[in-house]
């Protein structure tokens, strides 16, 4: 499946959509939390609705994969109703992803979209560390170097946070950064945990997604009523929802599906270009919409992060044969 041949145009299409979704999501979410003049909506309900939409989208994909309603029903009965242990296993990333998604709202309420995009790339070293510890994988020296470069670039961006002149609410950059720190840890751990679960059996990706989203709906509903239950009961579940808020929920829902397609059909280099392009687009949009004032620190840090993403995605070189080649060359010289 991973080696399914696809055209270059299809890859470019997938990457373009993923880049636009990632950049647009952060910019529009930032707008709804800082500039929109309507009543502030509950972020926890938005996360919950997103999980519901993801569940229905995954059901649609599983229906297409099964080929018939009978097979779909049998698959759901087997893997959902008759597999409580599997549901419990997938509840772990559900909880972690719920925390991550809620942290995104806190972060974008306190940090500009461009700063968020740059800082959120800390998920790369966090994911790398989780892969080393949980999947026993190794990183090349170039990858470790790129991780250090990325951390340095983020440090430059956060050293003196840039200001957005058109923001209408009070912000706390420290809380924004702390929210991103929690989000990147959750992203790294949940992503690697989910990959480990996927590779532990031959169960379909969409079945695993359904198991995870079912748990996610329960978790996020509990979060709604634990944090904002009284207000939600008084004002309503969809209080403050506007077309822009619905657009944010839509982008969050489809973004995961396109990410799965990109992971399946493209390589790390192309994904790196996508992440770098999302940073550039978010920066341009932030200057135009939020009056972001670009500083030397921000520009230097963002450039360093983009370069490190590219270096991290470069394929590992197989150097196991180099010593042997050198030995053979020396032997030929001795013989001559």
N, C-alpha and C positions, 0 to 999 in steps of 0.2 A: 504493500500500500504506500509506503513512504517513498518508493522509487517509481510511482506512477508517472509516466511521461506527460507533461503539460507544456503548452506553448509559452514562449517568453512573454507574449502579450497578456496571457492569463496571470502570470506571476506579477507583471507590472500592475495589472488591474487590482489584484489582491493587496499588494503593497500600497498602492495609491489610496485605496479605500481605507485601509487600516491607519495610514498616516493622517488622512483627513479626519477620521473618526477620533483618533487620539488627540489631535490638536483642537478640533472643534469641541470635544467633550470638556476639556479643561477650560477653554475660553468661555463657553456658554454657562458652565457651572459657576465659574467665577462671576459672570455677569448676574446670574440669579441670586447670588449670595451678597453682592456688594453694591450693585447699581440699580437693579430693578426696583421700581417704586411701589410695587404691589406688596401685600402682606406676606411676611416671611413664612414659607412652607416648612413642614417638618421633614428634615433630611432622613430620619429613620424610616418614614413611610415611603419615601422615594426609593430607598434601598430595598425595602420589602417588595414594592411593586416591580422593581427590576428583576428580582428573583422569580416572581410569578411569570413574567414575560419570558425569561430564559427557559423556564420549565416548559411552556407551551411551544417555544421554538425548538427545543430539544425533542419534544414529542413529535413535532412535525418532521424533523430529520430522521428520527427513529422509524416513523411510519414509512418514509421513503426508502430507508434501508431495509426494512422488513419485507416490503413488497405487497403485503396484504394485511387486512384488519385482523385476521385470525392469528397470524404470526406476531403481530404487534401485541395483541391481547395476551398471548402465551408468554411473550418475553416480559411484559410488565408483571404478570402474575408470578412468574418464576423469580425475577430479580428484585421485585419490590415487595409484594405481599408475602412471599415465602422466604425472604432473605432479610430478616431483621438485623442480623449481625452485620451484613454489608451496609445497611442504612446507618447503623451505628458507626461503622468505620468511616463512612463518608461524612458523618456529622462533624468530624474534626476539621477538615478544610472548610466546611460550611460556616462554623463559628469564626474561624480565622479570616475568611473572606468577608464575612459580615463586619468584623472589626475594621478590616482594611478599607472597605467601601465607605464606612461612616467616617473614618479618619480623612478620607479624601475631601469630604465636605468641610471638615474643620480646617484642613490645610488650606483649601482654596477660599475660605472665609478670611484667612489671615495673610496669605501670600499671593503674589501675582501669578497668573497662569504660566508665564515664561519661567519664573523662578521655580514654580512647582515642577514643570516639565524637566528642568535641568536637575533639580535635587532628587526627583523621583527615580532618576537613573541609578541611584544607590541600590536599587533592587538587583542590579547586575552582580556586584560583589556579594550581596547578601544571598542571592540564589547560588552563586558559585560556592560559597562557604557551606551552604546546606547540601549541595551536591557532593562535596568532598566528604562531609560528615555522615550523610544519610545514604548515599548511593556509592560510596567508595570510589568516586571518580577523581581524576587528577587534572591539574591545570598546567599548561606550559608556562615557561618563564615569561613569554610575551604576554600571556593572559594575566599573570600576576602583576607585571609591569603596568598593563592597561588598567587594572583595578586600582593600583596606587595613583595613576594619573587621574582617574575618574574621581577618586576621593579628594585629590588636590583641587580639581576643577570645581567640585561642589563647595569645598571650603572657601575658594575665592568668591564664589557667588554669594555665599552666606556671610562672608566676612563683614561686608557693609551692604545690607539688603537695599535693593533699589526701591524707589518710591513711585507710586502710581497717583497722579494728581487728581484723577476724576473719581476716585473711590469715595462712596458716601457713608461708609460705616467705619467705626473704630477697629483697628487691626492690632494683633499682637504677633509679630514675626516669630518670637520664641515659641509660642504655642503652635504656630503653623509648622515650624521646623520639627518640633516634637511629634506632631501628628504625622508628618511624612516619615519620620524615623520609625514609628510604629507600623505605618503602612508598608514600608519597604521590607521590614522584617516579616510581616504577615504574608506579603507577596512571595518572598523567597521560600519561606517554610511551606506555605500551602501549595505552591506550584510544584515543588519537589515531592512533597507528600502525595499529591494527586498523581504525579508521574509514577511514583513507586507503586501505588495502588493499581494503576492502569497496567503496568508491566507485570504485575503479580498474577494476572489471569488473562484469558482471551475475551473477557466481557467487552461488549461494544462501548466505544467512547460515549455515545449518546445515552446508553443505559446508565453509565457511571454519572454522566451529567444530570440525568433525571434523579438518580439517588441523591446526589449532592444538593440539587435545587429543592427537592422535597424537604430535606433537612434544613436547608437555608431559609425556606419560607417560615418554618416553625421557629427557628432561631431569631430571625429578624422581627417576626411578630412579637415574640417575647421581649425583644429589645425595644420595640415601639412602646409597649405598655409599661415597661420597667422605667424608661427614661422620660417619656412624655405622655404617659397614659391619661392623666387627668385632662391635659389640654386637648388631646386627640378626642376624648369623649365629649368635651364641651364644644369644640370648634369643628370637629369632623375629620375623618381620615385624610381627605383630599383638600384640606384647608390651605389656601394660598397657591394652589396649582394654577399655572398659566400655560399657554402653549409652549413657552420657553422651558418651563419645568418638565413638561411632557417630552419635549425634545431631548432634554438631558437624560431622562429615563430611557428613552428609545436608544440613544447613543450608547449608554451603558449596557443595554441588553444585547445589541448587535455586535458591539465591539469584541466581546468574548468569542463569538462565532467566527469572526474574521481572523482573530488571532489564531484560532485552531487551524484554519485553512492555511494561513501563512506559515505556521510552524510545520505543517505537513508538506507543503509544496516548495518552500524556499529555503535558502541557507542563511547562516548567521550574518554574512556580510550584507545581504539585502535587508535583513531585519535591522541591522545597524544603521544603514542609510535611512530607513524609515523612521527610526527613533530620532536621528539627527535632523531630518526634515521636519518632524513634528515640533522640535525645539525651535527651529527657525520660524515656522508658521505661527507658533504661539507667541514668539517675540514680536513679530510684525503686527499681529492682531492686538497684542497688549499695548503697543505704542499707539496704535490708532484708536482703540476703544477705551483704554484705561489711563492714557497719558503716561505710560511707563517711561521713566528716564533712564536710558542706558548709561551705565558707568563703565570705566575701563576694567574694573574687577569683574563685572558681570560678563562683558564681552570676552575677556580672556578665559574666565572659568567655563563659559559655555563652549568656546572653541576647544578647550582642553577635553571637556566631556565628550564632544562629538568625535574627536580624534581617538579617544580611548575606546569608545564604542566600536569604531571601525577596527582598531587593533585587536580587540577582544574577539571579534567575529572571524578573524583570519583563521584558515584551517591550520591544524597542527602539522608541522613538518616531521616526516619520519627520518630520524637521524641515526637509526640503529645500524644502517649499513655503511655509514661514513667511516667509522674506525677501521672496518674491514677493508674498505677501498684504499685508505691511506696505507695500511699494512701491505697490501698487494703492490702498491706503487713503489714503496720502499724496497720490497723484495726484488722487483724488476730492476731497480737501480743497482742493487747489490750484485745481481746476476750479471749485469752488463759490465 
